[in-house]
């Protein structure tokens, strides 16, 4: 993540809850941990994941991926602005 100060990345990871983000994009159940299921693009294709709030991480079952809150935003294509650098004039 070139150009973004490390302390800002660490602050986002500390203060942004992956569970709070996921609640807006997935149907969550709390049976043996938080499980999320999403109907991708209104089709019959589903994406599923497990969220671990105590470590602020997740595992995606269909893509065999996972990670922290930053990776979650990347993987789910959540439209949010984490950092803005000044535009050159």
N, CA, C and O atoms as CSV, one atom per row, in Angstrom:
chain,resi,resn,atom,element,x,y,z
A,1,UNK,N,N,0.835,-1.174,0.000
A,1,UNK,CA,C,0.000,0.000,0.000
A,1,UNK,C,C,0.881,1.238,0.000
A,1,UNK,O,O,0.955,1.978,0.981
A,2,UNK,N,N,1.529,1.434,-1.103
A,2,UNK,CA,C,2.442,2.550,-1.233
A,2,UNK,C,C,1.708,3.870,-1.082
A,2,UNK,O,O,0.605,4.049,-1.598
A,3,UNK,N,N,2.335,4.781,-0.373
A,3,UNK,CA,C,1.775,6.107,-0.218
A,3,UNK,C,C,0.865,6.290,0.980
A,3,UNK,O,O,0.584,7.425,1.366
A,4,UNK,N,N,0.406,5.229,1.566
A,4,UNK,CA,C,-0.462,5.334,2.740
A,4,UNK,C,C,0.399,5.081,3.971
A,4,UNK,O,O,1.051,4.041,4.075
A,5,UNK,N,N,0.403,6.027,4.900
A,5,UNK,CA,C,1.230,5.852,6.089
A,5,UNK,C,C,0.835,4.598,6.873
A,5,UNK,O,O,-0.348,4.308,7.046
A,6,UNK,N,N,1.832,3.869,7.337
A,6,UNK,CA,C,1.617,2.625,8.084
A,6,UNK,C,C,0.733,2.842,9.311
A,6,UNK,O,O,-0.098,1.994,9.636
A,7,UNK,N,N,0.912,3.978,9.992
A,7,UNK,CA,C,0.107,4.236,11.192
A,7,UNK,C,C,-1.369,4.404,10.847
A,7,UNK,O,O,-2.224,4.061,11.663
A,8,UNK,N,N,-1.694,4.921,9.662
A,8,UNK,CA,C,-3.088,5.043,9.241
A,8,UNK,C,C,-3.680,3.664,8.962
A,8,UNK,O,O,-4.822,3.391,9.331
A,9,UNK,N,N,-2.919,2.808,8.324
A,9,UNK,CA,C,-3.375,1.434,8.060
A,9,UNK,C,C,-3.647,0.715,9.373
A,9,UNK,O,O,-4.677,0.059,9.530
A,10,UNK,N,N,-2.717,0.842,10.316
A,10,UNK,CA,C,-2.893,0.208,11.621
A,10,UNK,C,C,-4.107,0.762,12.361
A,10,UNK,O,O,-4.817,0.017,13.036
A,11,UNK,N,N,-4.347,2.062,12.237
A,11,UNK,CA,C,-5.507,2.674,12.889
A,11,UNK,C,C,-6.817,2.157,12.301
A,11,UNK,O,O,-7.765,1.895,13.041
A,12,UNK,N,N,-6.878,2.008,10.982
A,12,UNK,CA,C,-8.075,1.460,10.335
A,12,UNK,C,C,-8.310,0.035,10.812
A,12,UNK,O,O,-9.436,-0.326,11.154
A,13,UNK,N,N,-7.261,-0.776,10.838
A,13,UNK,CA,C,-7.391,-2.168,11.277
A,13,UNK,C,C,-7.863,-2.262,12.726
A,13,UNK,O,O,-8.576,-3.196,13.091
A,14,UNK,N,N,-7.465,-1.298,13.543
A,14,UNK,CA,C,-7.842,-1.302,14.952
A,14,UNK,C,C,-9.260,-0.797,15.187
A,14,UNK,O,O,-9.963,-1.319,16.053
A,15,UNK,N,N,-9.692,0.211,14.428
A,15,UNK,CA,C,-10.945,0.892,14.735
A,15,UNK,C,C,-12.129,0.528,13.844
A,15,UNK,O,O,-13.264,0.873,14.173
A,16,UNK,N,N,-11.900,-0.153,12.732
A,16,UNK,CA,C,-12.992,-0.526,11.841
A,16,UNK,C,C,-13.305,-2.004,12.058
A,16,UNK,O,O,-12.442,-2.866,11.893
A,17,UNK,N,N,-14.546,-2.279,12.428
A,17,UNK,CA,C,-14.973,-3.648,12.707
A,17,UNK,C,C,-15.394,-4.351,11.421
A,17,UNK,O,O,-16.271,-3.879,10.698
A,18,UNK,N,N,-14.767,-5.466,11.156
A,18,UNK,CA,C,-15.117,-6.275,9.992
A,18,UNK,C,C,-16.569,-6.764,10.104
A,18,UNK,O,O,-17.273,-6.880,9.100
A,19,UNK,N,N,-16.998,-7.042,11.321
A,19,UNK,CA,C,-18.366,-7.498,11.555
A,19,UNK,C,C,-19.373,-6.406,11.213
A,19,UNK,O,O,-20.401,-6.682,10.594
A,20,UNK,N,N,-19.086,-5.169,11.611
A,20,UNK,CA,C,-19.983,-4.057,11.288
A,20,UNK,C,C,-20.072,-3.836,9.784
A,20,UNK,O,O,-21.156,-3.567,9.265
A,21,UNK,N,N,-18.957,-3.944,9.080
A,21,UNK,CA,C,-18.977,-3.805,7.615
A,21,UNK,C,C,-19.774,-4.928,6.971
A,21,UNK,O,O,-20.580,-4.685,6.073
A,22,UNK,N,N,-19.556,-6.138,7.420
A,22,UNK,CA,C,-20.199,-7.309,6.811
A,22,UNK,C,C,-21.709,-7.287,6.985
A,22,UNK,O,O,-22.433,-7.789,6.125
A,23,UNK,N,N,-22.195,-6.718,8.079
A,23,UNK,CA,C,-23.636,-6.676,8.340
A,23,UNK,C,C,-24.393,-5.948,7.234
A,23,UNK,O,O,-25.562,-6.240,6.982
A,24,UNK,N,N,-23.732,-5.007,6.577
A,24,UNK,CA,C,-24.377,-4.250,5.502
A,24,UNK,C,C,-24.358,-4.972,4.160
A,24,UNK,O,O,-25.086,-4.585,3.246
A,25,UNK,N,N,-23.545,-6.004,4.026
A,25,UNK,CA,C,-23.367,-6.643,2.726
A,25,UNK,C,C,-23.696,-8.127,2.691
A,25,UNK,O,O,-23.843,-8.708,1.616
A,26,UNK,N,N,-23.815,-8.746,3.868
A,26,UNK,CA,C,-24.082,-10.171,3.946
A,26,UNK,C,C,-25.238,-10.437,4.899
A,26,UNK,O,O,-25.485,-9.659,5.821
A,27,UNK,N,N,-25.934,-11.524,4.675
A,27,UNK,CA,C,-26.905,-12.022,5.640
A,27,UNK,C,C,-26.105,-12.837,6.645
A,27,UNK,O,O,-25.533,-13.871,6.298
A,28,UNK,N,N,-26.065,-12.368,7.899
A,28,UNK,CA,C,-25.226,-13.017,8.898
A,28,UNK,C,C,-26.053,-13.851,9.863
A,28,UNK,O,O,-27.159,-13.477,10.251
A,29,UNK,N,N,-25.497,-14.969,10.233
A,29,UNK,CA,C,-26.069,-15.787,11.300
A,29,UNK,C,C,-24.994,-15.946,12.366
A,29,UNK,O,O,-23.800,-15.900,12.068
A,30,UNK,N,N,-25.421,-16.132,13.603
A,30,UNK,CA,C,-24.461,-16.286,14.695
A,30,UNK,C,C,-24.609,-17.677,15.294
A,30,UNK,O,O,-24.986,-17.834,16.455
A,31,UNK,N,N,-24.310,-18.661,14.497
A,31,UNK,CA,C,-24.325,-20.043,14.941
A,31,UNK,C,C,-22.907,-20.571,14.840
A,31,UNK,O,O,-22.370,-20.722,13.742
A,32,UNK,N,N,-22.301,-20.852,15.986
A,32,UNK,CA,C,-20.901,-21.293,16.024
A,32,UNK,C,C,-19.999,-20.282,15.334
A,32,UNK,O,O,-19.132,-20.663,14.547
A,33,UNK,N,N,-20.187,-19.027,15.611
A,33,UNK,CA,C,-19.435,-17.958,14.965
A,33,UNK,C,C,-20.311,-17.263,13.953
A,33,UNK,O,O,-21.421,-17.716,13.673
A,34,UNK,N,N,-19.833,-16.185,13.409
A,34,UNK,CA,C,-20.615,-15.421,12.435
A,34,UNK,C,C,-20.383,-15.962,11.041
A,34,UNK,O,O,-19.256,-15.970,10.546
A,35,UNK,N,N,-21.448,-16.413,10.411
A,35,UNK,CA,C,-21.379,-16.892,9.038
A,35,UNK,C,C,-22.129,-15.921,8.155
A,35,UNK,O,O,-23.206,-15.451,8.521
A,36,UNK,N,N,-21.575,-15.616,7.002
A,36,UNK,CA,C,-22.224,-14.695,6.080
A,36,UNK,C,C,-22.467,-15.344,4.741
A,36,UNK,O,O,-21.621,-16.075,4.225
A,37,UNK,N,N,-23.631,-15.072,4.180
A,37,UNK,CA,C,-23.983,-15.575,2.855
A,37,UNK,C,C,-24.525,-14.416,2.047
A,37,UNK,O,O,-25.327,-13.627,2.547
A,38,UNK,N,N,-24.098,-14.308,0.813
A,38,UNK,CA,C,-24.542,-13.225,-0.052
A,38,UNK,C,C,-24.893,-13.772,-1.423
A,38,UNK,O,O,-24.142,-14.558,-2.000
A,39,UNK,N,N,-26.036,-13.351,-1.939
A,39,UNK,CA,C,-26.436,-13.655,-3.311
A,39,UNK,C,C,-25.669,-12.670,-4.197
A,39,UNK,O,O,-25.983,-11.480,-4.217
A,40,UNK,N,N,-24.680,-13.156,-4.918
A,40,UNK,CA,C,-23.804,-12.295,-5.697
A,40,UNK,C,C,-24.510,-11.802,-6.957
A,40,UNK,O,O,-24.959,-12.601,-7.778
A,41,UNK,N,N,-24.604,-10.505,-7.102
A,41,UNK,CA,C,-25.175,-9.859,-8.293
A,41,UNK,C,C,-26.593,-10.321,-8.611
A,41,UNK,O,O,-26.990,-10.306,-9.776
A,42,UNK,N,N,-27.359,-10.728,-7.613
A,42,UNK,CA,C,-28.738,-11.129,-7.844
A,42,UNK,C,C,-28.877,-12.442,-8.596
A,42,UNK,O,O,-29.971,-12.789,-9.041
A,43,UNK,N,N,-27.782,-13.172,-8.741
A,43,UNK,CA,C,-27.832,-14.447,-9.455
A,43,UNK,C,C,-27.953,-15.582,-8.444
A,43,UNK,O,O,-28.175,-15.341,-7.257
A,44,UNK,N,N,-27.810,-16.781,-8.900
A,44,UNK,CA,C,-27.870,-17.917,-7.988
A,44,UNK,C,C,-26.484,-18.280,-7.448
A,44,UNK,O,O,-26.328,-19.287,-6.757
A,45,UNK,N,N,-25.474,-17.455,-7.767
A,45,UNK,CA,C,-24.129,-17.679,-7.240
A,45,UNK,C,C,-24.027,-17.066,-5.854
A,45,UNK,O,O,-24.408,-15.913,-5.651
A,46,UNK,N,N,-23.517,-17.826,-4.910
A,46,UNK,CA,C,-23.423,-17.355,-3.540
A,46,UNK,C,C,-21.980,-17.287,-3.087
A,46,UNK,O,O,-21.151,-18.115,-3.461
A,47,UNK,N,N,-21.703,-16.297,-2.286
A,47,UNK,CA,C,-20.413,-16.143,-1.650
A,47,UNK,C,C,-20.633,-16.332,-0.156
A,47,UNK,O,O,-21.584,-15.779,0.397
A,48,UNK,N,N,-19.788,-17.089,0.498
A,48,UNK,CA,C,-19.963,-17.299,1.922
A,48,UNK,C,C,-18.638,-17.106,2.645
A,48,UNK,O,O,-17.563,-17.293,2.074
A,49,UNK,N,N,-18.741,-16.731,3.906
A,49,UNK,CA,C,-17.552,-16.476,4.694
A,49,UNK,C,C,-17.837,-16.690,6.170
A,49,UNK,O,O,-18.988,-16.790,6.594
A,50,UNK,N,N,-16.760,-16.758,6.940
A,50,UNK,CA,C,-16.865,-16.822,8.393
A,50,UNK,C,C,-16.068,-15.661,8.943
A,50,UNK,O,O,-14.939,-15.410,8.522
A,51,UNK,N,N,-16.667,-14.952,9.894
A,51,UNK,CA,C,-16.036,-13.782,10.497
A,51,UNK,C,C,-15.606,-14.121,11.917
A,51,UNK,O,O,-16.340,-14.755,12.675
A,52,UNK,N,N,-14.415,-13.690,12.252
A,52,UNK,CA,C,-13.859,-13.869,13.590
A,52,UNK,C,C,-13.699,-12.485,14.230
A,52,UNK,O,O,-12.651,-11.856,14.086
A,53,UNK,N,N,-14.746,-12.003,14.944
A,53,UNK,CA,C,-14.682,-10.643,15.494
A,53,UNK,C,C,-13.554,-10.437,16.509
A,53,UNK,O,O,-13.040,-9.327,16.645
A,54,UNK,N,N,-13.174,-11.481,17.209
A,54,UNK,CA,C,-12.124,-11.315,18.224
A,54,UNK,C,C,-10.760,-10.999,17.609
A,54,UNK,O,O,-9.912,-10.402,18.273
A,55,UNK,N,N,-10.535,-11.390,16.354
A,55,UNK,CA,C,-9.281,-11.066,15.671
A,55,UNK,C,C,-9.494,-10.083,14.521
A,55,UNK,O,O,-8.537,-9.668,13.866
A,56,UNK,N,N,-10.770,-9.707,14.275
A,56,UNK,CA,C,-11.138,-8.786,13.199
A,56,UNK,C,C,-10.661,-9.316,11.843
A,56,UNK,O,O,-10.128,-8.574,11.019
A,57,UNK,N,N,-10.870,-10.630,11.634
A,57,UNK,CA,C,-10.473,-11.288,10.394
A,57,UNK,C,C,-11.625,-12.134,9.852
A,57,UNK,O,O,-12.654,-12.299,10.508
A,58,UNK,N,N,-11.437,-12.660,8.658
A,58,UNK,CA,C,-12.463,-13.491,8.021
A,58,UNK,C,C,-11.804,-14.533,7.139
A,58,UNK,O,O,-10.632,-14.420,6.779
A,59,UNK,N,N,-12.581,-15.550,6.798
A,59,UNK,CA,C,-12.179,-16.568,5.831
A,59,UNK,C,C,-13.315,-16.707,4.831
A,59,UNK,O,O,-14.473,-16.861,5.220
A,60,UNK,N,N,-12.994,-16.655,3.565
A,60,UNK,CA,C,-13.980,-16.824,2.493
A,60,UNK,C,C,-13.920,-18.271,2.038
A,60,UNK,O,O,-12.863,-18.763,1.643
A,61,UNK,N,N,-15.056,-18.948,2.093
A,61,UNK,CA,C,-15.078,-20.368,1.745
A,61,UNK,C,C,-14.960,-20.601,0.243
A,61,UNK,O,O,-14.201,-21.470,-0.186
A,62,UNK,N,N,-15.688,-19.849,-0.549
A,62,UNK,CA,C,-15.713,-20.095,-1.987
A,62,UNK,C,C,-14.402,-19.735,-2.670
A,62,UNK,O,O,-14.003,-20.389,-3.633
A,63,UNK,N,N,-13.738,-18.709,-2.183
A,63,UNK,CA,C,-12.501,-18.280,-2.831
A,63,UNK,C,C,-11.247,-18.730,-2.119
A,63,UNK,O,O,-10.136,-18.441,-2.564
A,64,UNK,N,N,-11.419,-19.443,-1.004
A,64,UNK,CA,C,-10.282,-19.926,-0.215
A,64,UNK,C,C,-9.365,-18.787,0.214
A,64,UNK,O,O,-8.158,-18.980,0.360
A,65,UNK,N,N,-9.933,-17.604,0.415
A,65,UNK,CA,C,-9.143,-16.463,0.837
A,65,UNK,C,C,-9.582,-15.976,2.194
A,65,UNK,O,O,-10.378,-16.618,2.879
A,66,UNK,N,N,-9.057,-14.846,2.568
A,66,UNK,CA,C,-9.416,-14.247,3.838
A,66,UNK,C,C,-8.413,-13.195,4.213
A,66,UNK,O,O,-7.531,-12.849,3.427
A,67,UNK,N,N,-8.551,-12.680,5.435
A,67,UNK,CA,C,-7.599,-11.681,5.878
A,67,UNK,C,C,-8.197,-10.722,6.885
A,67,UNK,O,O,-9.126,-11.054,7.622
A,68,UNK,N,N,-7.640,-9.524,6.895
A,68,UNK,CA,C,-8.056,-8.495,7.836
A,68,UNK,C,C,-9.117,-7.588,7.212
A,68,UNK,O,O,-9.616,-7.864,6.121
A,69,UNK,N,N,-9.453,-6.517,7.905
A,69,UNK,CA,C,-10.517,-5.627,7.436
A,69,UNK,C,C,-10.159,-4.946,6.107
A,69,UNK,O,O,-11.041,-4.705,5.283
A,70,UNK,N,N,-8.900,-4.642,5.898
A,70,UNK,CA,C,-8.464,-4.028,4.638
A,70,UNK,C,C,-8.684,-5.012,3.481
A,70,UNK,O,O,-9.212,-4.634,2.436
A,71,UNK,N,N,-8.284,-6.253,3.669
A,71,UNK,CA,C,-8.482,-7.267,2.635
A,71,UNK,C,C,-9.965,-7.533,2.398
A,71,UNK,O,O,-10.376,-7.807,1.270
A,72,UNK,N,N,-10.765,-7.452,3.451
A,72,UNK,CA,C,-12.209,-7.646,3.325
A,72,UNK,C,C,-12.810,-6.602,2.383
A,72,UNK,O,O,-13.617,-6.934,1.515
A,73,UNK,N,N,-12.414,-5.347,2.558
A,73,UNK,CA,C,-12.907,-4.273,1.681
A,73,UNK,C,C,-12.473,-4.536,0.244
A,73,UNK,O,O,-13.264,-4.357,-0.682
A,74,UNK,N,N,-11.244,-4.954,0.050
A,74,UNK,CA,C,-10.761,-5.261,-1.305
A,74,UNK,C,C,-11.543,-6.413,-1.931
A,74,UNK,O,O,-11.999,-6.319,-3.070
A,75,UNK,N,N,-11.692,-7.496,-1.178
A,75,UNK,CA,C,-12.331,-8.699,-1.716
A,75,UNK,C,C,-13.809,-8.511,-2.007
A,75,UNK,O,O,-14.321,-9.069,-2.978
A,76,UNK,N,N,-14.499,-7.743,-1.190
A,76,UNK,CA,C,-15.938,-7.585,-1.362
A,76,UNK,C,C,-16.294,-6.363,-2.196
A,76,UNK,O,O,-17.466,-6.127,-2.490
A,77,UNK,N,N,-15.285,-5.588,-2.574
A,77,UNK,CA,C,-15.487,-4.403,-3.413
A,77,UNK,C,C,-16.433,-3.404,-2.759
A,77,UNK,O,O,-17.232,-2.755,-3.435
A,78,UNK,N,N,-16.335,-3.288,-1.443
A,78,UNK,CA,C,-17.138,-2.299,-0.722
A,78,UNK,C,C,-16.706,-0.917,-1.179
A,78,UNK,O,O,-15.515,-0.612,-1.241
A,79,UNK,N,N,-17.674,-0.100,-1.493
A,79,UNK,CA,C,-17.409,1.240,-1.975
A,79,UNK,C,C,-17.211,2.171,-0.782
A,79,UNK,O,O,-18.168,2.739,-0.258
A,80,UNK,N,N,-15.969,2.315,-0.367
A,80,UNK,CA,C,-15.671,3.251,0.712
A,80,UNK,C,C,-14.322,3.888,0.452
A,80,UNK,O,O,-13.485,3.336,-0.262
A,81,UNK,N,N,-14.128,5.030,1.027
A,81,UNK,CA,C,-12.905,5.780,0.842
A,81,UNK,C,C,-12.096,5.701,2.127
A,81,UNK,O,O,-12.486,6.279,3.142
A,82,UNK,N,N,-10.984,4.998,2.095
A,82,UNK,CA,C,-10.152,4.865,3.289
A,82,UNK,C,C,-9.079,5.948,3.360
A,82,UNK,O,O,-8.651,6.329,4.450
A,83,UNK,N,N,-8.649,6.436,2.218
A,83,UNK,CA,C,-7.572,7.409,2.208
A,83,UNK,C,C,-7.654,8.222,0.926
A,83,UNK,O,O,-7.902,7.677,-0.150
A,84,UNK,N,N,-7.450,9.498,1.043
A,84,UNK,CA,C,-7.425,10.370,-0.127
A,84,UNK,C,C,-6.152,11.190,-0.103
A,84,UNK,O,O,-5.875,11.887,0.873
A,85,UNK,N,N,-5.386,11.110,-1.161
A,85,UNK,CA,C,-4.196,11.942,-1.258
A,85,UNK,C,C,-4.549,13.170,-2.083
A,85,UNK,O,O,-5.438,13.120,-2.933
A,86,UNK,N,N,-3.861,14.257,-1.835
A,86,UNK,CA,C,-4.148,15.464,-2.619
A,86,UNK,C,C,-3.878,15.219,-4.101
A,86,UNK,O,O,-2.883,14.593,-4.467
A,87,UNK,N,N,-4.758,15.711,-4.927
A,87,UNK,CA,C,-4.559,15.539,-6.368
A,87,UNK,C,C,-3.551,16.568,-6.863
A,87,UNK,O,O,-3.545,17.712,-6.410
A,88,UNK,N,N,-2.688,16.146,-7.810
A,88,UNK,CA,C,-1.706,17.100,-8.341
A,88,UNK,C,C,-2.388,18.176,-9.166
A,88,UNK,O,O,-3.385,17.914,-9.838
A,89,UNK,N,N,-1.866,19.350,-9.115
A,89,UNK,CA,C,-2.460,20.476,-9.863
A,89,UNK,C,C,-1.633,20.809,-11.053
A,89,UNK,O,O,-1.971,21.725,-11.803
